[in-house]
Amino acid sequence: MAHTPFESRVAEYDEWFDAHQGAYRAERTALEHAVPERFDRDRALEIGVGTGRFGTHLGIARGLDPARMPLKRARERGIDPIRGVAEALPIADDALEVVLVVTVLEFVDDLEATVAECRRVLDRDGTLVVAVLDRSSPVGQLYQDHKDEDPFYAEAEFVTGEYACEILEEAGLTIERRLQTIFDAPEDLENDSMKTTEVREGHGEGLFAVIRATPNGR
């Protein structure tokens, strides 16, 4: 893990959000539409928390990540850090009210195991919010075509919003909402406030696809 770019180039990763405030704002806006308005922050977890950019903004107390250096920054942002992997969460069954997973499915070793773990730790009335970089969107296709040029995306396995929904449903989750944002290249969003807060229903047009799901019975 020490040799992954998320561990060795943490400053570069974290600075992307400052350099692309428009895209970051769009992503936060879409997630705000999906995360419950009220929840017990101590019963919420972000999986793949990275440097804590999303969990902090959304009021999530704990964050898990396999990389040590990003967790240091997440702690500085007020996140209680947990080192671990998505496929084997160190969390009890039915323990959480909210689980957040932002652009993580692209990097896990076992997609099905990750989703199964998300469902396991959620209580019956819990909410899972997943965001992926949608390969079927126009911008997502560009990401796919040029991923080998980016140190962070070179090893990514981009999925579509539709496929992410299928995986969640196969794990026994019910899709409640599908949202999308970022319809232009991230660098083109900086000077257009309308584009940075535009969120549409569905998937396939926007790079950032968000899915809200709940356990489908136990």
N, C-alpha and C positions, 0 to 999 in steps of 0.2 A: 504493500500500500504506500510505502514511503516514496516510491518512484512514480506514482500517478501524478498527473498535472494538478489535480485538486489538492494534493498534499504539498507538492514542491513549488507550485506557482499560485499560492493562495492569494497573494496581493494582487496579481494580475487578474485573477478571477473576480475578486471582490470589487476591483476598480471598474469592471465592465458596467456595473449598475450605476456608477456615478457618471460614466461617459455616455450612457444610453438612458438618461432619465425618462425620456418619452416612453420607451419600450417597458421600462421598469414600472412606470405609472400605469400603463395599460394592463400589465400582468397583475398588479395589485388590485386594480379596479375589477377585473374579471373574478379574481379570487374572493373579493369582498361580496360579490353577488352569490357566491356558492357556499361560503362558510356561514354557519348559523350566526344570527345576530347575538345570541346569548349562549354562553356555555361556560362550564367550570374550567378555567384556564389550566388548573393543575391536573385535569383529566383530559388534557389535549397533548398531542405529540406531533411534531413534524419529522417525518422520516426523510433522511437525506437533507438535513437542515443546512448543511454548508456553513456559511458565515452568518446565518441567522437573519438574512434580509427579509424573508417573508414571515417567518414565525413571529419575530418581534413586532412587525407591523400589524399582524392579525391577533396579537394577544395570546399566543401559545407559549406555555411556560417551558416545555421540554423539547429538546431536539436530539435526534439520533443521527450519527454519521460514522462511517468507518475511518475517515481521515482525521487525524489528530489536530493538525494546524488550523483547519477551518473551525473546529469546535472551540478553539481558543478565542477566535473572533466572535463566535456566537455567544460565548459566555460574557464577553465584554458588552454585548448588546442586550444582556439580561436573560439569555436562554440558559436553562439548566442542562448541561451537555451530557449525553450518553454515548459512549463509543460502542458501536456494534453494527451489524449488517441487517438489511431489510428482510432477508430470508429467515432470520432466527431472532426475532425481537425479544429482548430481555424484559418482557411485560406479561403480566398475568392475563388469563382469559377474561374477556368482558370488562376490562379495567378502564377503557377510555371512552370518552364522549365524542371526541373529534380526532381524526387522523388526517394529516395533510401530507401529500406526496407531490412535490413540484419538480418536474423534469428529472425524475429518478428512474422511471421504468426503462428509460433508454440505456441505463448503465448497469442495471442489476444482472447478476449471473443467472438467476432463475426467476423469470417473470411470474410464473404461476405460483411459486412458493411465496413470493413477495405479497401477492394479492391475497393469498390464503392467510398469511400472517396478519395482514391488515384487518381482515374479517374476524379473525380469532380474537384480537385484542379489543375490538369494538363491542360495546354493550348493545342490547337489543334495539335501543332507540338512538344509537350512535350515528355519526355522519362521517363518511369518507369523502375527501375532496382530492381528486387526482388531476394534475395538469401535465400534458405532454406537448412536445413540439411536433405538430401534426405534419407528417410526411406528405399527406395528400394535398396540403395547401400550396399555393404558388410559392410563397416564401419558404415553406418547408421543403419543397423540391429543390430549391437553390441550396439550402442547408445540406441536403442529402448529396447533391452533386459535388459540393465543395468541402465536405466534412474532413477529408484527409488533409486539408490545408490548415485546419484549426487544431491546436494541441488538446483542447478539451473535448471536441466532438469526434476526433479521429476514431475512437473506439466505441462510439455510440451506435446503438441499433435503433434508429428512429422508427416509431410506429405511427399509425394513423389514429385519429380520435375514435373512429369506428371500431378499430381492432381493440383499443383499450377498453371500450365499452363491452365488447364481446368477452374479454378476459374477466372483467368484473362480474358480468352476468353468469359466466360459467362457474365462478367461485361462490355463487349464491347471493349476490348483491343485486339490489334493484336500482336502476338508474332513475334518478329524480330530475336531473337537469343536465343539459349540455350547452356549453357556452364557448365562445371563441372571440379572440381579439388579435391584434397586430396583423393588419391586412397589407402593410407595406414593409419594406426592409427597415429594421430597427433604427438605422442611422437616418432614415428619412422622416422620423416622427418627432424630432426634437422641437420643431417650431410650429407644430399644429396641435393645439390643445384638444380639438375635436377628435382627432384620430387617436390620441392617447387615452381617451376615456370611452371610445366606441366599443361596445360589447354587443354581440349578436347571439341569437339562439343558434344551436346546431353546431356542426363541424364541417371542415373541408375547405373553408375560405381563409380562415385566420391561422397564423402560425401557432398561436398559444391556445390549445384546446383544453377546456376545463370540464370535468365531470363530477357531479355530486351524486353519491350513491349511499344506500343504507342497507343493513343486513336484511335479508329476505327470509325472516323466520329462523328459528334455531332448532 
